[in-house]
Amino acid sequence: MAKKIPGKKQQKSKTNTKKVENQINDLKTELKEEEDKYLRLFAEFENYKKRTTKERIDLYKTAGQEVIGSLLPVLDDFTRAIKESKKMKNSADFVGLELIYNKFNDILKANGLLDLGVNKGDSFDPDLHEAISQIKTDKKNSGKIIDVIEKGYKMGDKIIRFPKVVVGQ
């Protein structure tokens, strides 16, 4: 009979245990790396969804911007025509014109067009107004809007036409 050497079996089992432990640690490391990749990919996808949703909403808000911008001169002409018709003796004949103007204006407002509401005497802001000319005035009106030549409009948060103004100097 062969003699058993004590400890040799224990040595083999210790090396097998170390190999298994190393494999387990390697697998744990690999699993953590894959989880990290997954989380990053998931976060990227969530950011992509948020970004595209925001872009879609912004696009929807300003979808008709070009068309509405091209209709603004017509709105200006209507405004001037109504202003002049009120000066005439037979201004009652122009009631239909006012009805058409009101309907046209309501349609533009329903599609997101907002008047910037610039008035004489407001402070001039180069970020919000377009100065066409400057007129010498007293110090009280310096830097103030003296006259509004053309109204300004915006859609949502974006200005589609800056108001054209005369500024006191």
C-alpha positions as CSV (number, residue, x, y, z in Angstrom):
1,M,0.0,0.0,0.0
2,A,1.1,3.5,-0.8
3,K,1.6,5.8,1.9
4,K,-0.5,9.0,1.9
5,I,1.4,12.2,2.2
6,P,-0.4,14.4,4.6
7,G,-1.0,18.0,3.3
8,K,-0.7,17.3,-0.4
9,K,-4.5,17.0,-0.7
10,Q,-4.9,20.1,1.3
11,Q,-2.4,22.0,-0.9
12,K,-4.4,21.0,-4.1
13,S,-7.6,22.0,-2.5
14,K,-6.1,25.4,-1.4
15,T,-4.9,26.1,-5.0
16,N,-8.2,25.0,-6.4
17,T,-10.0,27.3,-3.9
18,K,-7.7,30.2,-4.9
19,K,-8.3,29.6,-8.6
20,V,-12.1,29.5,-8.0
21,E,-11.8,32.7,-5.8
22,N,-9.8,34.4,-8.6
23,Q,-12.3,33.4,-11.1
24,I,-15.1,34.7,-8.9
25,N,-13.3,38.0,-8.4
26,D,-12.7,38.3,-12.2
27,L,-16.4,37.6,-12.8
28,K,-17.4,40.1,-10.2
29,T,-15.1,42.7,-11.8
30,E,-16.5,41.9,-15.2
31,L,-20.1,42.1,-13.9
32,K,-19.4,45.5,-12.4
33,E,-18.0,46.8,-15.7
34,E,-21.0,45.5,-17.6
35,E,-23.4,47.1,-15.1
36,D,-21.5,50.4,-15.4
37,K,-21.7,50.2,-19.2
38,Y,-25.5,49.4,-18.9
39,L,-26.1,52.3,-16.6
40,R,-24.2,54.7,-18.8
41,L,-26.1,53.5,-21.9
42,F,-29.4,53.8,-20.1
43,A,-28.5,57.3,-18.9
44,E,-27.5,58.3,-22.4
45,F,-30.8,57.0,-23.8
46,E,-32.8,58.9,-21.2
47,N,-30.9,62.1,-22.0
48,Y,-31.6,61.4,-25.7
49,K,-35.3,61.0,-25.1
50,K,-35.5,64.2,-23.1
51,R,-33.5,66.1,-25.7
52,T,-35.6,65.0,-28.6
53,T,-38.8,65.6,-26.7
54,K,-37.6,69.2,-25.9
55,E,-36.6,69.7,-29.6
56,R,-40.0,68.4,-30.8
57,I,-41.8,70.8,-28.4
58,D,-39.6,73.7,-29.5
59,L,-40.2,72.8,-33.2
60,Y,-43.9,72.7,-32.6
61,K,-43.9,76.1,-30.9
62,T,-42.1,77.7,-33.8
63,A,-43.3,75.6,-36.7
64,G,-45.3,78.4,-38.3
65,Q,-42.8,81.1,-37.5
66,E,-41.8,81.6,-41.1
67,V,-45.3,81.7,-42.4
68,I,-46.5,84.0,-39.6
69,G,-43.4,86.2,-40.1
70,S,-44.4,86.6,-43.8
71,L,-47.9,87.6,-42.8
72,L,-46.8,90.4,-40.5
73,P,-46.6,93.1,-43.3
74,V,-50.2,92.3,-44.1
75,L,-51.1,92.8,-40.4
76,D,-49.3,96.1,-40.5
77,D,-51.2,97.2,-43.6
78,F,-54.5,96.3,-42.0
79,T,-53.6,98.4,-38.9
80,R,-52.7,101.4,-41.1
81,A,-55.9,101.0,-43.2
82,I,-58.1,100.9,-40.1
83,K,-56.3,103.9,-38.6
84,E,-56.8,105.9,-41.8
85,S,-60.5,104.7,-42.2
86,K,-61.3,106.2,-38.8
87,K,-60.2,109.6,-40.0
88,M,-62.7,109.5,-42.9
89,K,-66.2,110.8,-42.8
90,N,-67.7,107.5,-43.9
91,S,-65.8,105.4,-41.4
92,A,-68.9,103.2,-40.9
93,D,-68.4,101.8,-44.4
94,F,-65.2,100.2,-43.1
95,V,-66.7,98.1,-40.4
96,G,-66.2,95.0,-42.5
97,L,-62.5,95.8,-42.8
98,E,-62.3,95.9,-39.0
99,L,-64.0,92.5,-38.7
100,I,-61.5,91.0,-41.1
101,Y,-58.6,92.5,-39.2
102,N,-60.0,91.2,-35.9
103,K,-60.4,87.7,-37.3
104,F,-56.9,87.8,-38.9
105,N,-55.4,89.0,-35.7
106,D,-57.2,86.4,-33.6
107,I,-56.0,83.6,-35.9
108,L,-52.4,84.8,-35.5
109,K,-52.7,85.0,-31.8
110,A,-54.2,81.5,-31.6
111,N,-51.1,80.3,-33.5
112,G,-48.8,81.8,-30.8
113,L,-48.1,85.3,-32.1
114,L,-47.6,87.8,-29.3
115,D,-47.3,91.6,-29.5
116,L,-44.1,92.9,-27.7
117,G,-46.1,95.9,-26.4
118,V,-43.5,98.7,-26.9
119,N,-44.8,102.2,-26.0
120,K,-43.5,105.7,-26.3
121,G,-41.5,106.6,-23.2
122,D,-40.3,103.1,-22.5
123,S,-36.5,102.7,-21.9
124,F,-34.6,101.6,-25.0
125,D,-33.1,98.0,-24.7
126,P,-30.9,97.0,-27.6
127,D,-31.6,93.4,-26.9
128,L,-35.4,93.9,-27.4
129,H,-35.6,96.9,-29.8
130,E,-34.1,97.9,-33.1
131,A,-33.2,101.6,-33.2
132,I,-33.8,103.2,-36.6
133,S,-32.7,106.7,-35.7
134,Q,-31.9,108.9,-32.8
135,I,-33.4,112.3,-32.1
136,K,-31.8,114.9,-29.8
137,T,-34.1,115.5,-26.8
138,D,-33.9,116.8,-23.3
139,K,-32.2,114.8,-20.7
140,K,-35.5,113.5,-19.3
141,N,-36.1,111.6,-22.6
142,S,-32.6,110.5,-23.2
143,G,-32.4,106.7,-23.8
144,K,-36.2,106.5,-24.0
145,I,-38.3,105.5,-27.0
146,I,-39.7,108.6,-28.7
147,D,-41.7,106.8,-31.4
148,V,-42.6,103.3,-32.5
149,I,-42.3,102.9,-36.3
150,E,-43.1,99.2,-36.5
151,K,-44.5,96.9,-33.9
152,G,-42.5,93.9,-32.7
153,Y,-43.8,90.3,-32.3
154,K,-42.6,87.1,-30.7
155,M,-43.7,83.4,-30.8
156,G,-43.1,81.6,-27.5
157,D,-39.8,82.9,-26.2
158,K,-38.3,83.8,-29.5
159,I,-38.7,87.3,-31.1
160,I,-39.6,87.0,-34.7
161,R,-39.6,90.7,-35.5
162,F,-37.9,93.3,-33.3
163,P,-39.9,96.6,-32.9
164,K,-38.4,99.5,-34.9
165,V,-38.1,102.6,-32.8
166,V,-36.8,106.1,-32.6
167,V,-34.7,106.8,-29.6
168,G,-34.0,110.0,-27.7
169,Q,-30.4,111.1,-27.4
